[in-house]
């Protein structure tokens, strides 16, 4: 029979604590589910025109509007925290959508200002036109998301 010493108990407890810390940090920086880079963006060329690039999106009539086109400022955008999406309007009537999870370490971007989508965690900035990196530390663009503009309503596709 082996004797359990105080040292053995302390080392075991320390190891368990370290395992818990490492497990908790394992997902840090990973974008939330649905933040993949295979999504597309729908853009409308003019207000009132419908842009539909989503496959099989004929059932969008039941979709609830995320925003009105008037809610998205021209040359700016708006972050939708609950939906993990940011919608921009680079030029009049052209709407783009991107994941709101920063590609640096997964923090949520928090504002759109001066032509960029800004992350508060480490200062990364992305272009409102295509989600590309303007200022790091991020090195990858924000993944595009699919939206549908129908009249004055914007919905997730």
N, C-alpha and C positions, 0 to 999 in steps of 0.2 A: 504494500500500500504506500502511495506517495504522500508526502506531507505537503499541505498547502501552506505556503508562507505568505507573509504580508506583501513581500515583493511580487510574488506571482499574482496575487489579487490586484495589486496596483497596476502592474503591466497589462493585465487582461482588461481592466476598466479603461485604461488609457487607450488601448488598441480599439476597443469598442467605440469610444468617443471619437477617435480619429476616423474610423470607418463611417460613422454617422456624418461627420463634417464633409468627408470626401463625397459621399453619396449626395448630400444636399447641394454641393457645388457642381456635380457632374453635368447638370443640364444648363448651367449658367451660360448665357450667351447664345443659346439656341433659340431661333425664332419660334413663336407659338405655332401650333399645328395650323396648317393652311397657309403658311408663309413661304411655300415652295416657290422656286424660280420658274415654274412652267406655266404660270398664268399669263393671260393676255389682258390688254386694255381696250376698252371701247371708247371711241372718241366721236363726238358729233361735230360736223363741220360748221353747222350754223344752228342757232337756237331754234327749237321746234322740230328739227330733224331727228330722226331716230338713228342711233348707231347700234348695230347688233353684230358682235363678233363671236358671241357665245354659241356653241353647238347646241341645238335642240332647245333654244330658249323661248319657244313658242308659248310656254305656260307662264310668262312673266306678268300677265294681267293680274294674277293673284298676288304678285310680289308687292310688299309694302315699300313705299318710297323711303329711301334713306335720307334724301335731301331734295330741296328744290334748287333749280339751277341758279336762282337769285341768292341762295345761301352761300355759294362759292364765289368769292371775289375774283374778278378778272385780274390776272397777273399774280394770283395768290392761291389760297386753298384753305381747307379745313380738315382737322384731324377728328376722326370718329373713334374714340377710345374703345368703346364696347365692341365695335365691329372689327377693330384692329386694322383700320384702313385710313388712308389719307387721300382726299380727292382734291385735284388742282384744276385750275382753268388758266393755262398758260396764255392763251389768246381768246378773244371773244368767241364763245360758242364751242370751244375745244376743251373737252373734259378728259382728264387722265386720273387713274387710280393706282395706288401703290400700297404695299404692306406698310404698316406703321412701325414694324419692328426693325430697328437699326441693324444693318448687316455687320456692324463691328462686334457688339456683344449682346444684341437682342433687346436693348432698352427700347421703350416706345418713344417715337418722336413726339414732340409736344407742341410745335407751332410751325406755321408757314409764314415766312417774312422775307421781303427783299428778294424774291425769286428763288428761295431755297426752302427745303423742308429740313428742320433743325432738330437734332437730338441733344437733349440736355445733359446726358451722362458724360460724354467725352468730347462733345463739340463737333461731331460729324455733321456735314451739310450736304444735301442732295438737290439736284436741279428739279424744278417743278415740271419741266418739259418731258423728261425721260427717266428721272430717278437716279441719274448717274451722280457719282461722287464729285462734289465741288471742293470739299475740304475734309480731310481725314480726322481721325485715324481709320475710318472705314475705307475698304479698298474695293468693295463690290457695290453695285447699284441696288436700290430698293427693288424688290420683286414687283412686277406689275400685277394688277388685279383686274378682273373683268367687271365692268359696269355697263348699264344700259341707260341711255338718255332718251326719254320719250316725252316729247313736249317740254314741260318745265319740271319733270320729275326725273330723279336719278335713283336707280335701283341697283342692288347687287345682282349680277347675272349668274 
